[in-house]
Structure formats: C-alpha cells, structure tokens
C-alpha cells in the first residue's frame, strides 16, 4: 500500500470513530456492575428506614426539685474530718453524689463559705479550717474542691448550688483566729458574740462590698447552677446570750448622718438592700444562675393565724416575706422543720401561707428536717410532707432535705423516700423568667437494627449545652421515659416490652434551666 492510500485509510478510521462517539446511542450505554452474591461485611447494623419529620404526641416529663444540703461548717457533712487527704475528700464526695443519684435526687446545696472562708480557690478569702485544719492552708495534693464537686455533680445530671453564710466571720469550732482570718482583717466591723462566734456587721458598706465580691467571684469563675443563702442574717439572740447585737458604731454613724429609721427597721433595711443587690449582680453576670434563700420558716408569730414561735422579722431582722413579695429570689425554701400535726407550727399551714405571698411565682420549695424531725416515725413523716408539698404546690413542687446526713445515716429514710415518693428520676422545674445564652437545637437521632435490638445514637450541634437527655420509647400505644446523664449519647433498646413491640423512638435535650429542646422522633418498623 502506498503512502497516499495509507493516509486516506487513516482519515476514514478517524472520522468513523468521531461519528460513533458523538452518536446519542453512546449516552444510553452504561456498564452495570452486578453485586457480589454475599455481603462483604455481615455484622454491620442496618439503618432503620425513617420517615422525614415524623411527629408524635410525647407525654409530659415529670418535674420536681429534690435537693439536699451538705454542710461543711464544723465538718457536719463534708469533709467529715479536717485531716482527710485530698483523695479521701474526693472519695467522700463521690459516695454522697452516687447515693443522691441512686435515690433520684437532682440537686446539691454545698456549703462553700461557712464562716468568712472558702472551700475553693478564692482571691478574697482564705482556705477554710474545715478543709485542712488550718485557716489558709490549701488541700494537699492540691485540687479545687468546688471545681471537683461541680464536675462530678453535672456528670450525674445533678445541679450544684453554692451555699454561703454572708455574715458569719468565724465559727466557734473553726480553730484559732489567725492573721489570715477575716475576723482580723475586718476587726473594726466584726464582733465576738458570747457563744464564741464572730459576726460581721451587716450595716457596714465594707462588709457588703466584700461579700458582693465573694459572690461575684463564685458566679464568674465556676460553672455553678445557683447561689444560696441560709437563715443567718443578724444572729439569733441566743448566740449572744440574749444581749442585743453590738452594732453601736454603725448605728451611731447612721443616726449622725441624718437617718431617721428605728434601729430595728434600719437593720432590716441593711439586709433588704443587700439581698436585692446580690440578686441583681448575679443576673448581671450570668442570668441563668439562680439565687435562693432558705429563711427561718416563721416570718412572724400569728402569720398565719395560730402560728407560734420565733420571729425572723424581729430577731434576725430578715424581712423574708418582702424578698419573696418583690421577686428578689429565684427560689425560696422556708425551713419548715416541724411535723405536719404540730399545733403551733403546722407544716401545711405555713407552706400554704408562704404560697399566698409568692407574688412573682418564684419557686417555693420547703426545707424539710430529715435529720431530726421530732416524731417517732421520721421516714413516714418526711414522706407525708413531700406528698403534702405536691398537693399544695401543684406543678412547681420540690423540697430540700436538711441534711444529707438524714439519708446517709438512715437506711430506712433512704428506702422510704426512694420506694414511696422518689421512685423515678424527674427534671427540675423550669424557671421561665430566666434566660439562657442560646436555645438548644433539635437533636439528631440515628437508629439501626442490631440483631434483636435497636441501637439508638443521638447528638446535638451544641452538645455542651445539654445538661440531660430524655429518651422516649413507644411500645404499642404506651410511652416509656428515661432521663439520662449528659455523657450518655447512645443506647441499646429492646424491641419487645411487656408483650408489646417497639414502634417509635424520640429524643430531647434538656438545658441547665430545665428547658426542653424540640424532639426528634423516628418510626421503627
């Protein structure tokens, strides 16, 4: 073949190829791969076929505040002694938290400032004598007890409230007054009472500013859920042998400046303005951190009619009714430490009266004397008080137990509460007047068949905001509810329960104020 014919032949082949490739028949040609006859991996769970935007009618989640006070002063509860090692302190804390978790409690009120001192790293006050046996000596090996308590409580879905005594400067069981003691630092406005305690002067602007700094430091530096004051404002008269509180210095200064209130009204005004200030300062720093007070349970004798006993208004100069009337608290826990059938201090009558004073619908959760209520059958009395509280308080019920020792030292009390009134876990009541930085997004839910069960996993775009999870599972027409700790994000779910078949799963996230996210549900086929 000559070169001219070779060249013509080459062009004919090239044109034929181009025509073939440009033909529309080429786009209809595809290579179909046949699947292998056996699966490559046999053990991979198969994803459950889901319906987009599957909606269901979920049942309401039960709510109740279930708290316990843990006192550090005089080593009443924790730490149990001043000579414990750091690991022993931690072990005691874990044991208490586990007990509360197992008995379906959801809050701890931990005393972190018993007497002008600190159970945490403070730039304003010395380490507590009750931690190490010496004012100003830090734990060894070093750790921050409050940081530890917050982390361990939150792991268990338990709120951590820091409890402070605003005006007690030194406890009679708190060792010697040293150069680091605030009773020395503020000696010109600190008074020694006849029972051996030292008390800050509530009228002193220096003291008010100092305690304000202490509270702000706690709110700013720690991931706490609430700040809590108890019933100690001006001291009980018995602390000073019946003598009047020795505040002539600040009283005379007030009178000389033109003040015209009576001494009693002036004292109450000092405390009133301070309570309002603390409430507002907490909200300015972190709006979602609650402020609670647990005053003596009787405002004045004969309020309500027939009530007898000491008057916080006249003796402690604490107008707790005003604080509740004004909404200067997020929760109010009057210490109703008397039996239901007490004629002079009726538990239900007092609780009903405090409820009528709750103008701003703040949380009203009574304090119960779980340790030493004066009855023959303490467990039954406390159970009865919880049931009465539920009847009186309706949808915003709760209580705080004084103290955790009433549980740790009494198996019968634990058993009665767990089996008769705290049978299941519940959420804390919402605080609708408080706002959190960012609302929770809708969780994502993934279901896979895993043999005889369903493997469920879930997450959230802002998972760090989830304080708890609520898992809903429907068998037939009945829903089951499980409240889960924040670190639980998957679970094996049985397909059959009580003779009924699993047909739906849903998940919600709960934030630290008890608010619920939108739910995500999936149908199970």
Buried (B, 14 or more C-beta within 10 A) or exposed (E): EEEEEEEEEEEEEEEEEEEEEEEEEEEEEEEEEEEEEEEEEEEEEEEBEBEEEBEBEBEEBEBBBBBBBBBBBBBBBBBEEBEBEBEEBBEBBBEBBEBBBEBBBBBBBBBBBBBBBBBBBBEBBBBBBBBBBBBBBBBEEEBBBBBBBBEBBBEBBBBBBBBBBBBBBBBEBBBEBBEBBBBBBBBEBBBBBEEEBBBBBBBBEEBBEBBBBBBBBBBEBBBBBBBBBBBBBBBBBEBBEEEEBEBEBBBEEBEEEEEEEEBEBBBBBBBBEBBBBBBEBBBEBBBBBBBBBBBBBBBBBEBEEEBEBBBBBBBBBBBBBBBBEBBBBBBBBBBBBBBBEBEEBBBBBBBBBBBEBBEEEBBBBBBBBBBEBEBEEBBBBBBBBBBBBBEBBEEBBBBBBBBBBBBBEBEEBBEBBBEBBBEEBBBBBBBEEBEBEEEBBBBEBBBBBBEEBBBBEBBBEBBEBBBBBBBBBBBEEEBBBBBBBBEEBEBEBEBEBEEEEBBBBBBBBBBBBBBBBEBBBBBBE
